Amino acid sequence: MTNYAFTPLPPSRHDPRVAAAIGALAGNWRGEMVIDGTGEKVPFTLLRDHSSDAAVAGRFLFFATRDVAPNGMKLLEAANAVFVALVGPYYCPRENADVMTVFEGTRQGESIEGTFYTRVQNWRNTLRSGRFSATRADSSTRAA
């Protein structure tokens, strides 16, 4: 007997379940990342683009410290109240290198929370990790 392994295809962006999960993250989010070990708090703002031509799972802008330019954030996966998103690669002055940050979180009502880790673009080692939380903000406010 021969067994076959199939690679599942990601759901279409036109799938109503995906659209609902992405729509639940719409709006402006303001929060902070707390870095493990140091307890350092880094404020951030996340803006969701409502346009219909957004990338496969949605287009976001991520704003953090003043010395790092706003970056695109790509939603890699979203289902019901959970999501995985990637910011970067972007230049990080602290590391003097291009880095990427992955967020894995959950949404409950008007708040999101979860964990994150940052790595140099071509390395496997995690530079920093921690927890994040944010709440949906008024669309007229922005900045970190």
C-alpha positions as CSV (number, residue, x, y, z in Angstrom):
1,M,0.0,0.0,0.0
2,T,1.3,3.4,-0.9
3,N,0.7,6.4,1.3
4,Y,0.7,9.9,-0.1
5,A,1.3,13.1,1.8
6,F,-0.5,16.2,0.6
7,T,0.6,19.7,1.4
8,P,-2.5,21.6,2.3
9,L,-3.2,24.8,0.3
10,P,-3.7,28.0,2.3
11,P,-7.3,29.2,2.2
12,S,-8.1,31.7,-0.4
13,R,-8.3,35.3,0.7
14,H,-11.9,35.2,-0.6
15,D,-12.8,32.5,1.9
16,P,-15.4,34.1,4.2
17,R,-13.7,32.6,7.3
18,V,-10.4,34.2,6.4
19,A,-12.1,37.5,5.6
20,A,-13.8,37.5,9.0
21,A,-10.6,36.8,10.9
22,I,-8.8,39.6,9.1
23,G,-11.7,42.0,9.5
24,A,-11.6,41.3,13.3
25,L,-8.1,42.9,13.3
26,A,-9.2,46.0,11.4
27,G,-8.5,49.3,12.9
28,N,-5.7,50.9,14.9
29,W,-4.1,49.1,17.8
30,R,-1.8,50.6,20.5
31,G,0.2,48.6,22.9
32,E,3.6,47.6,24.2
33,M,6.0,44.8,23.9
34,V,7.7,43.6,27.1
35,I,11.2,42.1,26.5
36,D,12.0,38.9,28.4
37,G,14.9,39.2,30.9
38,T,15.1,43.0,30.9
39,G,11.5,43.9,31.4
40,E,12.1,46.8,28.9
41,K,8.8,48.1,27.5
42,V,8.6,49.2,23.8
43,P,5.4,50.9,22.7
44,F,4.0,50.2,19.3
45,T,1.1,51.1,17.0
46,L,-0.4,48.8,14.4
47,L,-2.6,50.1,11.6
48,R,-4.7,47.8,9.5
49,D,-5.2,48.7,5.8
50,H,-8.9,48.2,4.8
51,S,-8.3,48.2,1.1
52,S,-9.5,45.2,-0.9
53,D,-6.2,44.8,-2.7
54,A,-4.3,44.0,0.5
55,A,-1.8,41.1,0.4
56,V,-2.9,37.5,0.7
57,A,-3.9,37.8,4.4
58,G,-3.9,41.6,4.9
59,R,-1.7,44.6,4.9
60,F,-0.6,46.4,8.1
61,L,1.8,49.1,9.1
62,F,3.8,48.6,12.3
63,F,5.3,51.7,14.2
64,A,7.6,51.2,17.2
65,T,10.5,53.3,18.2
66,R,11.4,56.6,16.7
67,D,14.7,55.3,15.4
68,V,13.1,52.6,13.3
69,A,11.0,53.6,10.3
70,P,7.4,52.3,10.0
71,N,7.4,48.8,8.6
72,G,5.0,46.5,6.8
73,M,3.5,43.7,8.8
74,K,2.2,40.7,7.0
75,L,-0.5,38.5,8.5
76,L,0.7,35.0,7.9
77,E,-2.2,33.2,9.4
78,A,-5.5,34.2,10.9
79,A,-8.3,32.0,12.1
80,N,-11.2,32.9,14.5
81,A,-9.3,34.7,17.3
82,V,-5.7,33.7,16.7
83,F,-3.1,35.1,14.3
84,V,0.6,34.9,13.3
85,A,2.2,38.0,11.8
86,L,5.7,38.9,10.5
87,V,7.3,42.4,10.6
88,G,10.3,42.9,8.4
89,P,12.9,42.6,7.5
90,Y,13.7,46.0,8.8
91,Y,16.9,47.7,10.0
92,C,17.4,47.7,13.8
93,P,20.0,50.2,15.0
94,R,20.3,48.2,18.3
95,E,21.6,45.2,16.4
96,N,23.1,47.1,13.5
97,A,21.4,44.5,11.2
98,D,18.3,43.7,9.3
99,V,15.9,41.8,11.6
100,M,12.5,40.2,11.5
101,T,9.9,40.0,14.3
102,V,7.2,37.3,14.5
103,F,4.1,37.9,16.6
104,E,1.8,35.0,17.7
105,G,-1.3,36.1,19.4
106,T,-5.0,36.0,20.2
107,R,-7.7,38.5,19.9
108,Q,-10.5,38.9,22.5
109,G,-12.9,41.7,21.9
110,E,-11.0,45.0,21.7
111,S,-7.6,43.6,22.8
112,I,-4.8,41.4,21.4
113,E,-2.0,39.7,23.3
114,G,0.6,37.1,22.8
115,T,4.3,36.4,22.3
116,F,7.0,37.7,19.9
117,Y,10.5,37.0,19.0
118,T,13.1,38.9,16.9
119,R,15.8,37.3,14.8
120,V,18.5,38.6,12.5
121,Q,17.2,38.0,9.0
122,N,19.5,35.1,8.1
123,W,20.2,33.7,11.6
124,R,18.3,31.1,13.6
125,N,19.2,32.5,17.0
126,T,16.6,34.6,18.7
127,L,17.9,38.0,19.7
128,R,15.0,38.9,22.0
129,S,11.6,37.7,22.8
130,G,8.8,38.6,25.1
131,R,5.1,39.3,25.4
132,F,2.9,41.9,23.8
133,S,-0.5,43.4,24.4
134,A,-2.6,46.1,22.7
135,T,-6.1,47.5,22.6
136,R,-8.0,48.9,19.7
137,A,-7.5,52.7,19.6
138,D,-9.5,55.5,18.1
139,S,-8.6,55.8,14.4
140,S,-7.6,59.5,14.8
141,T,-4.6,58.7,17.0
142,R,-1.3,57.2,16.0
143,A,2.4,57.1,17.0
144,A,4.6,55.4,19.4
